[in-house]
Amino acid sequence: MRIAIAGPPNDIHVRRWGKALRQAGAEVVFVWITPAPPDLEAYYCVGLPVDKPRFSDFFLRGRALRELLGRLKVRVAHPIHLTPSALWVWYSGFRPYIPFAMGADVLEYTSASAPVQRSWTLQSRSPTLMRLTAAWMRRRILPSLLRRVLQESILSLGDNYEVCFSKKFFEKNKPYIEIPAGIEPQRRTGTGEIFLAPRGATLLYQADVILKGYERYLRSGGTRSLVLLSAGYPIHPAILKQAERLEELYPEAFVLVRRLLSKPEIEALWQRTAAFISAPLYDGYSYAVAEGRSRGALPIVNAIPAHMEVLTHGYNAWFVEPFTAQNLANALFEVDALLQGDPFWRLRNQQWIDRFSNIEDNASLFLHLLRRIL
């Protein structure tokens, strides 16, 4: 079966899911409109490459996408993310298609959206009037279109049940698959001693609150180090200012990683991590959360539905709600005390990851159900 994955070719979700589908037996091709990456096989650019695509670039290439998928004899299109990927495939007229709607889409397009200045598209940028206006317009125009995109798909994937069922405009009688973000499960081989914030130095991931909370922890006598990753996103200017101040005041304790780390570097960092912080403003399960759980680190999380669905305070995670700087500082001291005793959460999290979040198993399940439907 030939599946066309539509999405940014360097996106971690596109790469991991495409690799897993290939290992499960699918013939996978990738389509997008940016230049071809040197290390990605079977990539097709629709039209002339564009370094920084805009929404209009996709709509102008709708017919070209449909013709390309026809020439490639693609059986099903599989856009990753609702916008612009699924919207583009739907607009092209190609059928059938199956969107993989990540939790990040919720932030922009539901009535429960976060404030515009913390939107997905502004997470790493200064909120100029033009950008604020564009984000506001998208939130007014796109929801009705995305409902049609999902209603006309033959199946819908999401990264957790709560998002699939109630947050992404799914009809209650619409078939869907619940697939938590899958990883290749690992085990801890080192001894953890640091805190890690792995999801990006952006407002979207509340890095500003994390830094304020960590500074209060240090000022109150805390001693454990914190590493904040940029995670491949441009660092938000306000957070960079906060981070540079912490680097100056506490050079032995705080580290901001400004570059994208290699896989061995990430693995080495996880082995040093005792607990990690994940508090996104949008609902959705995360690769970073799954990776941390697999490696035995304790999740320190906010109470979004996706976290509450698979984690329990004091059992396999530590919740901070409401997620404020002072509450986080208090939680870091509580976690400090936990880390002195038996890591009761470690085996519980690793067993859950093995059972539900193995990306190879999830890809095989997806293909099995897809063959039955088609």
C-alpha beads as a LAMMPS data file, in Angstrom:
LAMMPS data file: protein, C-alpha beads

374 atoms
373 bonds

1 atom types
1 bond types

-500.0 500.0 xlo xhi
-500.0 500.0 ylo yhi
-500.0 500.0 zlo zhi

Masses

1 110.0

Atoms # bond

1 1 1 0.000 0.000 0.000
2 1 1 1.408 3.372 -1.024
3 1 1 0.779 6.162 1.478
4 1 1 1.659 9.808 0.853
5 1 1 2.570 11.701 4.000
6 1 1 1.995 15.432 3.590
7 1 1 3.929 17.561 6.041
8 1 1 7.167 19.483 6.557
9 1 1 9.905 16.961 5.696
10 1 1 12.093 17.950 8.659
11 1 1 9.254 17.797 11.190
12 1 1 9.938 15.203 13.883
13 1 1 6.367 13.857 13.709
14 1 1 6.555 13.406 9.944
15 1 1 9.929 11.662 10.154
16 1 1 9.137 9.298 13.013
17 1 1 5.703 8.278 11.813
18 1 1 6.877 7.813 8.233
19 1 1 9.773 5.601 9.358
20 1 1 7.448 3.516 11.530
21 1 1 4.945 3.019 8.697
22 1 1 7.752 1.850 6.409
23 1 1 8.954 -0.625 9.012
24 1 1 5.377 -1.877 9.346
25 1 1 5.261 -2.657 5.611
26 1 1 3.804 0.426 3.920
27 1 1 5.344 2.072 0.875
28 1 1 5.688 5.675 2.027
29 1 1 6.317 8.793 -0.052
30 1 1 6.598 12.319 1.332
31 1 1 5.144 15.416 -0.330
32 1 1 5.551 19.095 0.540
33 1 1 6.638 22.346 -1.124
34 1 1 10.007 23.064 0.504
35 1 1 13.417 21.997 -0.923
36 1 1 14.264 18.299 -0.737
37 1 1 16.151 17.267 2.424
38 1 1 19.370 15.402 1.619
39 1 1 18.566 12.463 3.900
40 1 1 14.902 11.722 3.122
41 1 1 14.050 9.069 0.555
42 1 1 11.018 9.291 -1.739
43 1 1 10.404 13.006 -1.201
44 1 1 8.477 14.938 -3.859
45 1 1 8.223 18.709 -3.996
46 1 1 4.940 19.982 -5.448
47 1 1 5.976 22.734 -7.846
48 1 1 9.037 24.910 -7.395
49 1 1 10.536 24.734 -3.871
50 1 1 9.633 27.485 -1.405
51 1 1 11.934 28.105 1.569
52 1 1 9.283 29.731 3.791
53 1 1 5.808 28.670 2.629
54 1 1 2.727 30.793 3.194
55 1 1 -0.892 29.599 3.222
56 1 1 -1.390 31.015 -0.266
57 1 1 1.452 28.846 -1.626
58 1 1 -0.474 25.703 -0.709
59 1 1 -3.791 26.821 -2.165
60 1 1 -2.104 27.758 -5.443
61 1 1 -0.745 24.187 -5.681
62 1 1 -3.906 22.246 -4.894
63 1 1 -4.393 20.894 -8.405
64 1 1 -0.680 20.112 -8.729
65 1 1 -0.829 18.059 -5.508
66 1 1 -3.781 16.037 -6.766
67 1 1 -2.082 15.352 -10.091
68 1 1 1.184 14.333 -8.402
69 1 1 -0.546 11.890 -6.050
70 1 1 -2.369 10.415 -9.029
71 1 1 0.869 9.932 -11.001
72 1 1 2.481 8.303 -7.973
73 1 1 -0.506 5.942 -7.660
74 1 1 -0.959 6.830 -4.027
75 1 1 -3.664 4.794 -2.300
76 1 1 -4.291 7.179 0.591
77 1 1 -3.010 10.645 1.522
78 1 1 -1.965 11.059 5.127
79 1 1 -1.457 14.706 6.148
80 1 1 0.273 15.336 9.473
81 1 1 -1.336 18.280 11.330
82 1 1 -4.625 19.868 10.335
83 1 1 -3.066 23.067 9.028
84 1 1 -1.872 23.524 6.474
85 1 1 -1.371 19.844 5.566
86 1 1 -4.875 18.391 5.920
87 1 1 -6.478 21.584 4.651
88 1 1 -4.235 21.417 1.570
89 1 1 -5.051 17.773 0.801
90 1 1 -8.776 18.399 1.266
91 1 1 -8.690 21.482 -0.957
92 1 1 -6.815 19.557 -3.673
93 1 1 -9.766 17.193 -4.035
94 1 1 -7.692 14.046 -3.550
95 1 1 -9.561 11.180 -1.874
96 1 1 -9.264 9.194 0.320
97 1 1 -7.211 10.892 3.001
98 1 1 -6.626 10.420 6.726
99 1 1 -5.462 13.380 8.801
100 1 1 -3.261 12.932 11.843
101 1 1 -4.467 15.826 13.992
102 1 1 -1.936 16.740 16.666
103 1 1 -2.903 18.466 19.886
104 1 1 -1.260 21.701 18.776
105 1 1 -4.136 22.308 16.344
106 1 1 -6.455 22.774 19.310
107 1 1 -4.670 25.902 20.431
108 1 1 -5.535 27.881 17.334
109 1 1 -8.979 26.733 16.346
110 1 1 -11.305 26.097 19.277
111 1 1 -13.290 28.424 21.502
112 1 1 -10.920 27.478 24.337
113 1 1 -7.923 28.911 22.484
114 1 1 -5.080 30.438 24.433
115 1 1 -4.626 34.225 24.164
116 1 1 -3.609 35.305 20.672
117 1 1 -0.184 36.534 21.840
118 1 1 0.606 32.969 22.951
119 1 1 -0.670 31.328 19.780
120 1 1 1.152 28.558 17.954
121 1 1 2.260 30.870 15.164
122 1 1 3.568 33.494 17.598
123 1 1 5.273 31.149 20.050
124 1 1 8.767 32.235 19.014
125 1 1 8.131 35.701 17.649
126 1 1 7.392 39.200 18.810
127 1 1 3.631 39.861 18.420
128 1 1 3.627 42.589 15.765
129 1 1 0.290 44.042 14.687
130 1 1 0.433 42.141 11.378
131 1 1 1.122 38.805 13.093
132 1 1 -1.553 39.344 15.711
133 1 1 -4.054 40.218 12.999
134 1 1 -3.150 37.135 10.952
135 1 1 -3.520 34.845 13.972
136 1 1 -6.878 36.427 14.860
137 1 1 -8.163 36.016 11.285
138 1 1 -7.159 32.344 11.120
139 1 1 -9.109 31.657 14.297
140 1 1 -12.214 33.200 12.737
141 1 1 -11.991 31.619 9.292
142 1 1 -10.494 28.137 9.651
143 1 1 -12.673 26.272 12.214
144 1 1 -15.595 25.753 9.827
145 1 1 -13.230 24.544 7.102
146 1 1 -11.462 22.144 9.454
147 1 1 -14.772 20.599 10.465
148 1 1 -15.376 19.773 6.808
149 1 1 -11.834 18.421 6.460
150 1 1 -12.422 15.986 9.306
151 1 1 -15.976 15.075 8.325
152 1 1 -14.916 14.111 4.793
153 1 1 -11.950 11.978 5.869
154 1 1 -12.378 8.205 5.913
155 1 1 -10.739 7.982 9.329
156 1 1 -9.169 10.356 11.830
157 1 1 -6.121 9.898 13.992
158 1 1 -5.329 11.883 17.096
159 1 1 -2.686 11.738 19.758
160 1 1 -5.043 11.087 22.662
161 1 1 -8.688 10.264 23.309
162 1 1 -9.673 13.589 24.849
163 1 1 -8.377 15.524 21.859
164 1 1 -9.853 13.136 19.324
165 1 1 -13.303 12.987 20.817
166 1 1 -14.116 16.472 21.984
167 1 1 -11.504 19.028 20.994
168 1 1 -10.934 18.708 17.273
169 1 1 -14.428 18.985 15.790
170 1 1 -14.840 15.225 15.457
171 1 1 -18.423 14.078 15.066
172 1 1 -19.409 11.671 17.834
173 1 1 -20.263 9.006 15.266
174 1 1 -17.041 9.573 13.310
175 1 1 -14.561 6.672 13.241
176 1 1 -11.200 7.519 14.714
177 1 1 -8.127 5.814 16.101
178 1 1 -6.669 6.740 19.441
179 1 1 -2.880 6.580 19.101
180 1 1 -0.751 8.203 21.783
181 1 1 2.445 9.705 20.423
182 1 1 4.684 6.716 19.849
183 1 1 8.387 6.366 20.560
184 1 1 11.041 3.702 20.465
185 1 1 11.030 2.721 24.162
186 1 1 14.319 3.096 26.052
187 1 1 15.585 2.420 29.569
188 1 1 17.611 4.486 32.007
189 1 1 21.254 3.440 32.193
190 1 1 22.561 6.408 34.200
191 1 1 21.648 8.098 37.463
192 1 1 19.407 11.130 37.146
193 1 1 20.220 14.309 39.016
194 1 1 18.899 17.289 37.007
195 1 1 15.583 18.885 36.076
196 1 1 14.893 19.122 32.340
197 1 1 12.455 21.337 30.414
198 1 1 12.604 19.611 26.998
199 1 1 9.820 21.231 24.978
200 1 1 11.139 24.616 23.892
201 1 1 11.989 28.102 25.133
202 1 1 8.652 29.520 24.005
203 1 1 5.546 31.078 25.530
204 1 1 3.488 28.195 24.171
205 1 1 5.282 25.788 26.505
206 1 1 5.208 28.307 29.369
207 1 1 8.979 28.557 29.558
208 1 1 8.523 31.993 31.130
209 1 1 6.628 30.450 34.063
210 1 1 9.154 27.623 34.316
211 1 1 12.060 30.061 34.583
212 1 1 10.302 32.191 37.198
213 1 1 9.426 29.120 39.229
214 1 1 12.933 27.732 38.997
215 1 1 14.450 31.038 40.113
216 1 1 12.186 31.026 43.184
217 1 1 13.283 27.472 43.884
218 1 1 16.958 28.493 43.776
219 1 1 16.395 31.602 45.887
220 1 1 14.691 29.442 48.524
221 1 1 17.640 27.069 48.772
222 1 1 17.069 24.595 45.944
223 1 1 20.218 22.987 44.549
224 1 1 19.201 20.842 41.592
225 1 1 20.198 22.119 38.114
226 1 1 17.745 22.903 35.314
227 1 1 18.393 22.491 31.582
228 1 1 15.999 24.305 29.209
229 1 1 16.053 23.211 25.560
230 1 1 15.207 25.389 22.595
231 1 1 13.984 22.125 20.985
232 1 1 14.525 23.430 17.479
233 1 1 12.248 26.459 17.903
234 1 1 13.535 30.033 17.735
235 1 1 13.789 31.268 21.317
236 1 1 11.196 33.857 22.223
237 1 1 12.870 37.229 22.916
238 1 1 11.262 37.647 26.348
239 1 1 12.339 34.163 27.423
240 1 1 15.853 34.689 26.105
241 1 1 16.132 37.754 28.323
242 1 1 14.956 35.767 31.345
243 1 1 17.308 32.903 30.560
244 1 1 20.350 35.122 30.096
245 1 1 19.666 36.694 33.468
246 1 1 19.537 33.263 35.117
247 1 1 22.742 32.224 33.346
248 1 1 24.453 35.275 34.808
249 1 1 23.079 34.827 38.332
250 1 1 23.345 31.026 38.576
251 1 1 25.973 29.852 36.052
252 1 1 26.510 26.555 37.891
253 1 1 22.826 25.682 38.089
254 1 1 21.003 26.837 34.940
255 1 1 21.726 25.902 31.321
256 1 1 19.917 27.141 28.199
257 1 1 20.620 24.929 25.184
258 1 1 20.295 27.196 22.167
259 1 1 20.925 24.641 19.412
260 1 1 19.180 21.484 18.286
261 1 1 20.829 18.492 19.944
262 1 1 21.769 15.295 18.151
263 1 1 20.096 12.011 19.076
264 1 1 23.102 10.778 21.150
265 1 1 23.241 14.118 22.962
266 1 1 19.534 13.949 23.762
267 1 1 19.925 10.392 25.018
268 1 1 22.823 11.382 27.276
269 1 1 20.755 14.273 28.647
270 1 1 17.783 12.025 29.413
271 1 1 20.096 9.690 31.321
272 1 1 21.037 12.611 33.587
273 1 1 17.405 13.686 34.103
274 1 1 15.661 12.918 37.386
275 1 1 12.451 14.821 36.569
276 1 1 11.209 16.860 33.617
277 1 1 8.683 19.679 33.224
278 1 1 6.021 19.771 30.488
279 1 1 3.237 22.377 30.663
280 1 1 1.936 23.263 27.182
281 1 1 -0.968 25.642 26.762
282 1 1 -2.635 23.322 24.244
283 1 1 -4.062 19.874 24.857
284 1 1 -2.197 16.891 23.490
285 1 1 0.225 14.134 24.345
286 1 1 3.919 14.639 23.582
287 1 1 6.930 12.730 22.321
288 1 1 8.974 14.435 25.044
289 1 1 6.611 13.224 27.770
290 1 1 6.693 9.693 26.373
291 1 1 10.486 9.740 26.133
292 1 1 10.890 10.983 29.679
293 1 1 8.540 8.330 31.028
294 1 1 10.347 5.604 29.103
295 1 1 13.664 6.672 30.621
296 1 1 12.377 6.639 34.171
297 1 1 12.235 10.402 34.778
298 1 1 9.351 11.781 36.833
299 1 1 6.916 13.969 34.810
300 1 1 6.088 17.353 36.352
301 1 1 3.047 18.463 34.369
302 1 1 0.046 20.762 34.204
303 1 1 -3.517 19.450 34.273
304 1 1 -4.464 19.487 30.598
305 1 1 -6.884 16.657 29.680
306 1 1 -4.208 14.645 27.834
307 1 1 -1.976 14.555 30.925
308 1 1 -4.887 13.736 33.210
309 1 1 -5.919 10.930 30.890
310 1 1 -2.683 8.953 31.214
311 1 1 -1.014 10.295 34.376
312 1 1 -2.017 10.358 38.052
313 1 1 -0.639 12.731 40.668
314 1 1 1.547 10.917 43.173
315 1 1 1.359 7.637 41.238
316 1 1 3.330 8.156 38.044
317 1 1 3.580 11.961 37.806
318 1 1 3.504 15.193 39.795
319 1 1 0.846 17.733 38.828
320 1 1 1.157 21.505 39.234
321 1 1 -2.242 23.181 38.957
322 1 1 -2.722 26.008 38.522
323 1 1 0.642 26.188 36.787
324 1 1 2.114 29.290 38.422
325 1 1 5.696 30.196 39.291
326 1 1 5.124 29.787 43.030
327 1 1 3.266 26.488 42.667
328 1 1 6.070 25.177 40.446
329 1 1 8.732 26.257 42.956
330 1 1 6.851 24.417 45.707
331 1 1 6.513 21.346 43.491
332 1 1 10.253 21.278 42.758
333 1 1 10.960 21.016 46.485
334 1 1 8.337 18.273 46.822
335 1 1 9.908 16.390 43.931
336 1 1 13.341 16.861 45.496
337 1 1 12.097 14.928 48.510
338 1 1 10.562 12.205 46.316
339 1 1 13.834 11.735 44.465
340 1 1 15.561 10.788 47.710
341 1 1 13.380 7.683 48.041
342 1 1 12.188 4.783 45.917
343 1 1 11.360 5.868 42.323
344 1 1 7.925 4.224 42.431
345 1 1 6.881 5.932 39.191
346 1 1 9.644 4.423 37.056
347 1 1 8.327 0.909 36.402
348 1 1 4.725 2.123 36.149
349 1 1 5.592 4.583 33.400
350 1 1 7.872 2.213 31.521
351 1 1 5.234 -0.510 31.442
352 1 1 2.624 1.942 30.131
353 1 1 4.963 3.132 27.368
354 1 1 5.733 -0.453 26.352
355 1 1 2.031 -1.268 26.144
356 1 1 0.544 1.857 24.565
357 1 1 3.236 4.110 23.122
358 1 1 5.511 1.880 21.068
359 1 1 5.552 3.605 17.685
360 1 1 6.185 0.391 15.752
361 1 1 3.183 -1.324 17.346
362 1 1 1.002 1.721 16.704
363 1 1 2.042 1.906 13.049
364 1 1 1.223 -1.779 12.579
365 1 1 -2.180 -1.254 14.192
366 1 1 -2.881 1.686 11.914
367 1 1 -2.010 -0.269 8.758
368 1 1 -4.066 -3.256 9.867
369 1 1 -7.163 -1.109 10.351
370 1 1 -6.497 0.823 7.156
371 1 1 -6.393 -2.370 5.061
372 1 1 -9.707 -3.450 6.552
373 1 1 -11.327 -0.120 5.674
374 1 1 -9.919 0.128 2.128

Bonds

1 1 1 2
2 1 2 3
3 1 3 4
4 1 4 5
5 1 5 6
6 1 6 7
7 1 7 8
8 1 8 9
9 1 9 10
10 1 10 11
11 1 11 12
12 1 12 13
13 1 13 14
14 1 14 15
15 1 15 16
16 1 16 17
17 1 17 18
18 1 18 19
19 1 19 20
20 1 20 21
21 1 21 22
22 1 22 23
23 1 23 24
24 1 24 25
25 1 25 26
26 1 26 27
27 1 27 28
28 1 28 29
29 1 29 30
30 1 30 31
31 1 31 32
32 1 32 33
33 1 33 34
34 1 34 35
35 1 35 36
36 1 36 37
37 1 37 38
38 1 38 39
39 1 39 40
40 1 40 41
41 1 41 42
42 1 42 43
43 1 43 44
44 1 44 45
45 1 45 46
46 1 46 47
47 1 47 48
48 1 48 49
49 1 49 50
50 1 50 51
51 1 51 52
52 1 52 53
53 1 53 54
54 1 54 55
55 1 55 56
56 1 56 57
57 1 57 58
58 1 58 59
59 1 59 60
60 1 60 61
61 1 61 62
62 1 62 63
63 1 63 64
64 1 64 65
65 1 65 66
66 1 66 67
67 1 67 68
68 1 68 69
69 1 69 70
70 1 70 71
71 1 71 72
72 1 72 73
73 1 73 74
74 1 74 75
75 1 75 76
76 1 76 77
77 1 77 78
78 1 78 79
79 1 79 80
80 1 80 81
81 1 81 82
82 1 82 83
83 1 83 84
84 1 84 85
85 1 85 86
86 1 86 87
87 1 87 88
88 1 88 89
89 1 89 90
90 1 90 91
91 1 91 92
92 1 92 93
93 1 93 94
94 1 94 95
95 1 95 96
96 1 96 97
97 1 97 98
98 1 98 99
99 1 99 100
100 1 100 101
101 1 101 102
102 1 102 103
103 1 103 104
104 1 104 105
105 1 105 106
106 1 106 107
107 1 107 108
108 1 108 109
109 1 109 110
110 1 110 111
111 1 111 112
112 1 112 113
113 1 113 114
114 1 114 115
115 1 115 116
116 1 116 117
117 1 117 118
118 1 118 119
119 1 119 120
120 1 120 121
121 1 121 122
122 1 122 123
123 1 123 124
124 1 124 125
125 1 125 126
126 1 126 127
127 1 127 128
128 1 128 129
129 1 129 130
130 1 130 131
131 1 131 132
132 1 132 133
133 1 133 134
134 1 134 135
135 1 135 136
136 1 136 137
137 1 137 138
138 1 138 139
139 1 139 140
140 1 140 141
141 1 141 142
142 1 142 143
143 1 143 144
144 1 144 145
145 1 145 146
146 1 146 147
147 1 147 148
148 1 148 149
149 1 149 150
150 1 150 151
151 1 151 152
152 1 152 153
153 1 153 154
154 1 154 155
155 1 155 156
156 1 156 157
157 1 157 158
158 1 158 159
159 1 159 160
160 1 160 161
161 1 161 162
162 1 162 163
163 1 163 164
164 1 164 165
165 1 165 166
166 1 166 167
167 1 167 168
168 1 168 169
169 1 169 170
170 1 170 171
171 1 171 172
172 1 172 173
173 1 173 174
174 1 174 175
175 1 175 176
176 1 176 177
177 1 177 178
178 1 178 179
179 1 179 180
180 1 180 181
181 1 181 182
182 1 182 183
183 1 183 184
184 1 184 185
185 1 185 186
186 1 186 187
187 1 187 188
188 1 188 189
189 1 189 190
190 1 190 191
191 1 191 192
192 1 192 193
193 1 193 194
194 1 194 195
195 1 195 196
196 1 196 197
197 1 197 198
198 1 198 199
199 1 199 200
200 1 200 201
201 1 201 202
202 1 202 203
203 1 203 204
204 1 204 205
205 1 205 206
206 1 206 207
207 1 207 208
208 1 208 209
209 1 209 210
210 1 210 211
211 1 211 212
212 1 212 213
213 1 213 214
214 1 214 215
215 1 215 216
216 1 216 217
217 1 217 218
218 1 218 219
219 1 219 220
220 1 220 221
221 1 221 222
222 1 222 223
223 1 223 224
224 1 224 225
225 1 225 226
226 1 226 227
227 1 227 228
228 1 228 229
229 1 229 230
230 1 230 231
231 1 231 232
232 1 232 233
233 1 233 234
234 1 234 235
235 1 235 236
236 1 236 237
237 1 237 238
238 1 238 239
239 1 239 240
240 1 240 241
241 1 241 242
242 1 242 243
243 1 243 244
244 1 244 245
245 1 245 246
246 1 246 247
247 1 247 248
248 1 248 249
249 1 249 250
250 1 250 251
251 1 251 252
252 1 252 253
253 1 253 254
254 1 254 255
255 1 255 256
256 1 256 257
257 1 257 258
258 1 258 259
259 1 259 260
260 1 260 261
261 1 261 262
262 1 262 263
263 1 263 264
264 1 264 265
265 1 265 266
266 1 266 267
267 1 267 268
268 1 268 269
269 1 269 270
270 1 270 271
271 1 271 272
272 1 272 273
273 1 273 274
274 1 274 275
275 1 275 276
276 1 276 277
277 1 277 278
278 1 278 279
279 1 279 280
280 1 280 281
281 1 281 282
282 1 282 283
283 1 283 284
284 1 284 285
285 1 285 286
286 1 286 287
287 1 287 288
288 1 288 289
289 1 289 290
290 1 290 291
291 1 291 292
292 1 292 293
293 1 293 294
294 1 294 295
295 1 295 296
296 1 296 297
297 1 297 298
298 1 298 299
299 1 299 300
300 1 300 301
301 1 301 302
302 1 302 303
303 1 303 304
304 1 304 305
305 1 305 306
306 1 306 307
307 1 307 308
308 1 308 309
309 1 309 310
310 1 310 311
311 1 311 312
312 1 312 313
313 1 313 314
314 1 314 315
315 1 315 316
316 1 316 317
317 1 317 318
318 1 318 319
319 1 319 320
320 1 320 321
321 1 321 322
322 1 322 323
323 1 323 324
324 1 324 325
325 1 325 326
326 1 326 327
327 1 327 328
328 1 328 329
329 1 329 330
330 1 330 331
331 1 331 332
332 1 332 333
333 1 333 334
334 1 334 335
335 1 335 336
336 1 336 337
337 1 337 338
338 1 338 339
339 1 339 340
340 1 340 341
341 1 341 342
342 1 342 343
343 1 343 344
344 1 344 345
345 1 345 346
346 1 346 347
347 1 347 348
348 1 348 349
349 1 349 350
350 1 350 351
351 1 351 352
352 1 352 353
353 1 353 354
354 1 354 355
355 1 355 356
356 1 356 357
357 1 357 358
358 1 358 359
359 1 359 360
360 1 360 361
361 1 361 362
362 1 362 363
363 1 363 364
364 1 364 365
365 1 365 366
366 1 366 367
367 1 367 368
368 1 368 369
369 1 369 370
370 1 370 371
371 1 371 372
372 1 372 373
373 1 373 374
